[in-house]
């Protein structure tokens, strides 16, 4: 699968599924940054949701947020918001509980 796109004189060629996933990831990063930059400087939080659904967080990660995104025994959710970046991370505590390891 090959897809060729052109934006303002810039040609982008997407090859295969991996290229499509990469292009989608780049588009999500751009959407999140545009969303933040559209706000006045004092209201920019650098974390939120794209289209009200996909979480993003570009704040410097802290140890508490890092641990909470991958190990949150207080939550039954399998997927938590990432501590940095776009999308979700796997809650390993919920996985361990479902496998009977905890």
Secondary structure, 3 states (H helix, E strand, C coil): CEEEEEECCEEEEEEHHHHHHHHHHHHHHHHHHHHHHCCCHHHCCCEEEECCCEEEECCCCCHHHHHHHHCCCCCCCCEEECCCEECEEECHHHHHHHCCCC
